[in-house]
Amino acid sequence: MRYQLELFFTALGFFTRLPVPAWVPWSPERLNHAARFFPLVGWVVGAVGAASYTVFALVLPASLAVILSMAVTIRLTGAFHEDGFADSCDGLGGGWDKAQVLAIMKDSRIGSYGTIGMVLMLMAKAAALVELTRLGATAPQGTAAGVAAALLVAHPLSRLAATSLIHLLPYVRQDDSAKSRQLARRLTPMELAIAGTCGLLPLALLAPAEALGALVAVVAVTVWAARLFVRRLGGYTGDLLGATQQLAELAAYLGLLAAPRLAALAAA
């Protein structure tokens, strides 16, 4: 159990800016085995986002509470996944062949595709969460609880989507200095079970139709992204994992919004 706890703290230190206890050892091998706890890190990020939204919503309009909550989670993760999404937009949007796409994604500068993609992504996530405050789509007891539940579900589930690509696709960068190479290893059955449990368990917070809507949307986006990455590059990079997390998080919110509407159409 101590080893598992050490791996969790290793993942937490890699994927967030939270301090890790000094007694936790670090090595590339431990980080290699820490991917199993990537969705559990989503529990922490989602909980911080949900708590900050709930506090802000006590004194501010819902739209501002959503934006400030997003700012808190972005600060918590160091914009790790948002940066990967922007780099992926630049590479896949501006590159023609594999080598060019990889070179563009490695460039620290952000281009037009990355800027536009990031702005649209943040706007879409904010709009979706604001709509959840209006509809109370994820919880009958009120809008604050509904948004909190959405955050608690979307962050672990989206990180499970990214973890699944680590297991299913080959890593395509040959640069040993890339930080994501340390995670480039297929997961064992036990590691998959841990990641899957951590990513799927928060769905219990939702009504069955809402849980199904979020899960179907995330699976659909993940499959689409995997096919795109294989077609363009033959596998994944660290930036593409970040892009997958961002897309899957947005998909979860959209699935939650669509679920009650689809249920109403089916009942009509």
N, C-alpha and C positions, 0 to 999 in steps of 0.2 A: 504493500500500500504506500509506503514511503516513496518508492521508486515512481509509482504512478503520480503521486503528488508532486514530485520533482519534475516530471514530464509536463504536468499541467502548468506549473510555474514557468517552465521553459517556454511553453507555447504562449503564455500570458506576456512574458517579457519580450518575445519576438513580435507578437501581433499588436501589442498595445504599448503605451508609455508608462504603464503602472510599474512601480518599483517591485523588484523580486527580492525575497529574503536572501540575505548574504550566505545562508547555509545551503542554498540550492546550487549544486555544481553545474557547470555548463561545458558542453562539448558538441562538435558537429554531429556526432553520433546520437546524442540525446535529442538534439533538435530534429534529427532525422526520424526519430520515433515519436516526436511530440505532435505530429499531424493528427493523431487520433483525438486530441483535445481541442482542435481548431473550433468545432461547433460549441464546445463548452466555454471557450473564450467568448463566443457569441452570447452566452448567458450573462456574462459580466457586462459586456457592452450594452446588451438589450436592457438589463436591469438599471444601469446608469442612465440610459436614455429615457426609460419609463419613469424612473424616479424624478429626473430633472423636469420632464414634461409635466408630471403631476404637480410638482411644486410651482413651476412657472404658471400653470393654468389656474392656480388659486388667485393670482393677482393680475394676470395679463390675458388679453384675448387669445383664443385658441391658435390663431395663425402665428402670432409671435412666440407663443409657447412651443409650437412645433419647430420653428426655425431655431430658437435658442437650444432646444433639445438636440437638434441635429448638430449644432455647433459644438455642443458638449461632447457628443460621441466622436465627431471628427477630431477634436482635440485629443480625446482619449486614445484614439488609434493612430494619431499622427498623420491622418489622411492617407494611410498606407494603401487602402484599397481604392480610394478615389484617384490617387496618383497612378495606380496600375490601369484603371479604366481610361484615364486621359491618355496615357502612353499607348494603350491598345487602340484607341480611336485614331491617334496619329499614325500608328504603324499600319493598321489594316486599311485606313482610309487613304493614306498617301503612298504606301508601298505597292510595288507591282509584283515583285517576286519575293521568295522567302528571305534571302539575304538582305534585301532592301527593307523589308518589314522589320526584321530583327534589329537592323542598324538604327532605324528611326525610333523604335521603342526604347533603345538603350540611350538615346540622346536625352539629356536632362532637361532640355528646353521643351516647352509646350507649343504646339502649333495650332493651326485653325481648327482641325478636326478635334483635337483634344479639348480646346477651349469651348467650342460649341457643344461637344458631347458632354462635358462636365457641367456646363450651365444647364443644359436640358435635363440631365440626370438629377441634379439637385432640385431643380424646379418641379420635376415630375414627382420625386419623393415627397417634397413638401406639400404639393397639391394633393397627393393621395392621402397623406396623413391628415391634412386639413379636412378633406372630405369625410374621412373616418370620424373626425370629431363631430361633424354635422349629422352623420347617419347613425353613429353608435353601432357600426356594423359588426363589431367583434364582441360586444358584451351588452346584455340587456340592462345592466345596472347603471349605465351612464357613459358619456362620451370620454371622460378622462380614463376610465377603466378600459374602454374599447381601444384607445390609442396605446395605452400601456400594454395591453395584451398583444396588439399588433407588433410592437417593438420587441417584446419578449419572444415572439414566435419567429419574426422575420430574420433577426440577426443570427440565431443558431442555424435556422434552416438554410439561409443563404451561404453560411460557412460550410455546411454539409455539402452543398452543391459544389463549391470549390474543391473540397476534399475529395469528392468523388472523381474529379478530373485527375487529381494526383494519382489515384489508383488505376484509372481506366486508360489514360493517355500517356504516351512517352514524353519525356522532357526533351526539348529540342535545342536548347542553347548548349554550346560546347565550352562556354566561358566558365572556368572553375571559380572565378571570383564572384559570380552571381549568387546573391544570398538565397534565392529560391532553390538553387541546386541542392542545398542541404536538406530540402524537403522532398526531393525527387526520388521517391521510392514507393513501390506498390505496398499497400497496407496488407497486413496479415488478416485472416478471418476475425481474430479477436479484436484487432484494432478497428476493423470495419464495424464490428458490433458496437464498440464503445462510441465511435463517431456517429453511427446511425442512431443509437439511443439518445445521445446528447442533442442531436439535431432534430429528431422527430418528437421527443417527449413533450416539448412545449406546446405542440398542437393540441394537447389535452385541455389547454386553456380555452379553446374555441368550441363553438357548436359544431356538430359533425359536418354540416354543409359548408361552413366557413373553413374548417380545417381542410376539407377536400378541395375547396376552391384554391386555397393558398398552395397546397401540395401539388395539385395538377399544374398550376401556373409555373411554379418553380421547376418542376420536372421538365415541362415543355421548353422553358427558356434554357435550361441546362443542356438538354439534348440538342437544341438548335445551336447553342454556343459550341458544344463539342464538335459537331459536324463542321461548323465554320472553321474552327481552329485546325482540325485535321485536313480540311480541304486546302486551306491557305498555307499552313506551316507544317503539317504532319504531326502536330502534338501541341503541347502547352508550354508557356513560360510563366514566370512569376507575375508579370503584368497581366497576362490573360486570366490567371487565377483571381486577381483583384477585380478585373472586369466582370468575371462570372459572379463574384460575390455581390457586386453592385447591381447587376442585372437581376439576379435572383432575389435580392432584397426588394427591389422595386416590383418584381413579379408577384411576390408574396402580398404586398399591399394591394396591387391590382386584383389579385385573386379574391382577397377579402372584400373588396368593393363590389366585384362582379357577382359574388355568391348569392347575396339576397335578391339581386335583380333577376338572376337566372332562375332562382327558386320561385320567384313571383311569376315569371313567364311560364314556367312549367306547370304552376298551379292554375294559371288562367285558362 
